[in-house]
């Protein structure tokens, strides 16, 4: 039995988790991540190892069977219980990759965008951090990640998103992007929806 198989057996997978996606509780580093970038993400080198951050189970993955839904036939993330306003729900977990790219067209440097460096090869590539020189770090949850990868864009579903991305440092010093509820909160059974951003849609309409 491989290490990955043993690790998977120890983790209880969420209901309706796809068989072709590796479930993660903390981000993995791509082999091309330099030691300096790794230290930047981990933050405080005096704290050994990456700690898995657990949250109350307040989300559930569901198959979407509504023909009017833009993601019909796919999966979405829903509130398993009432989520209060301005609540940290979970982190966006995946594989950390370095990227080289321009800043956004408005010239700003943003973290927490669903689209990193205008790369359209993955629909799950979230920007963790952008540096002043235009380089970036991305979190790709295409082949490995957690429940956050199933959050759909609000367009065609609701008038506005009910969650947003925020980048922040954990108590361990580790840099992460978290999903927070909006000021209105989320009712039990409602789909959790975010804005992917204009750059994500523009890259896929070309």
N, C-alpha and C positions, 0 to 999 in steps of 0.2 A: 504494500500500500504506500502510495507516495505521500509526501508531506502535505500537499494540497488536499488530497482525499481525507487524510486524518483531520486536517483543519476544518474541512467542510462538515465532517461528521460531528464535530464538537459544537458547531453553530446551528441553532435551530432556525431554519429558513422561514421567512415570512410566507403566509399562505399565498398561493398563486404566483410564486416566484418562478421565472422561466428557467428551464434546465440548461440553456446555453449561455447563461450569464453567471459569473462567479460573484457570490455575495461577500461583501467586505464590511468590516466594522471600523476600519481606519484606512486612511489613504495609503497607497503603495507608491513607491518611487520608481520611475523609469530608470533604466540602467544609465541613460545619458545625463541624468541629473548630477551636477557637480557637487563636491562636498560643501562648497560655500553656499550653494542654493539649498542644499539639504539642511544646513545649519540655519539658514534664513527662515525656512518653513518651520523647523522645530522650535526656534526661538531660544529657549534657555537650555544651553548644553549641559547644565548641572543636573537636569532632570533626565534620567536615563530612560530611553525607549519611548515609543509612541503609545499613549494610553487610549483605549477605546472609550468613547464617551457614550453612556447609555441614557436614554430618555424614556419617559412613560410611553407605553404603546398607545398612541392616539391617532395612528394612521393605519389604513389598510389598502392593499392593492386589489383592484377589481377589474374584471374584463368589461369592456364597454360594448354594449349590444344595441346602441341607439343609432339608427341609420342617419339621423340628423346631426350626430356628433362628428366633428372633424376627425376624431381618432377612433371612429367605429371599427370594431374588430381588433383593437389593440388594448392596452392597459392604461389605467389611470390611478391616481392616488386620491383617496377619500378620507375624510375625518371619521374616525371610529368613535369619537366622543366629542363633546363640545370643546372647542379650543378658544381660550380667552384672547382678547385683543393684545397685540404686541407681545406675543409669546414665542419663545424659541421652540420650534417644533422638532427639527433634526438638522444634521449637517449634510452637505452634499459631498458624498464620498466616491472616490474613483482612483484612477491612476494618474499621478502627477507627471506632466510632460513639459519640457522647456519649449518655448516658441519664439520665433523671430517675426515681428510684424510691425506695421505702422500703427500709429495711434488712431483713434476713431476719427472720422471725417471732421468732427467739431474741434479736434485738436486736444481733447481732454484725455486723461488717463483714468480709466474706470476699472474697478474690480467688481466681481459679482455679476458679470454679464453672462448670459447663457451661451454666448458665442465668443470664441477666443481667436484672435488673429485672422479673422475672416476665413477660417478653415471650414470647409463644408463637407469634409470627409467623415465627420462624426456629428450626429445630432445631439450628442451628450457632452460636448466639450464646453466646460464652464471656465471662465477666467478667474483664477485665484488671485493673481497679482500682476500689475503692469509696472515696469521699471521706467525711470525717466528716459532711458535710451531707446525705448520702444519695444524692448524684449519683454517677454511675459512668462508666466507659469500657468498652465492650464490643468484642469481636472477632467479627465475623460472617463465617463462611466459607461461607455459603449459595451464593453465586454466584461467589466467588473465594476460593482458599485453597491449602493444600498437603495432603500425605498425612494429616495429623493429623485432618482433617475426617471421615475414614472410621472412626475409632475408635468401636466400639459399646459400649453399656452391658453390664455383665456379667450382668445379671439374665436368668435363663432360659438362660444359656450356661455359667456357671461359678459356683462357690461364692463367689468373691471376685474383685475386680479385680486385675490384675497390673501396672497402671501408675497413676500419680497425677499431678495437675497441681501445678506449683510456679511461683509468680511470682518473678522475679528480674531483676537488672540484668546486661546483657551487659558485656563489657570496654569497649565503646563508650559505655556508660552507658544504652543503650536498655532500656526496660522491656518484658519479654516474659513469656509464660506458656509453660513447657516441660513436656514429658511425660517423666516419669522412671519407670524400672522399679522394682518393689517390692523388698523385701529378699530375695525368693525368686528373682529373675531370671526370664527367659522362655526356654523351649526353642524351637529352630528349628521353624517350622511352626505354632506356637501362635498363636491369635488374640490381638491386643492389646486389652485390655478395661479400661474405666474405670468409675467410678460417676458417673452424670449428676447425682445428688443428688435429694433428695425434692422440692424446689421445681420441678424440671423436670417430673417425673411428675405432680405436683399440678396444674400449669398445663394439662396436656393431658388430665386426667381430669375437668375441670369441664364 
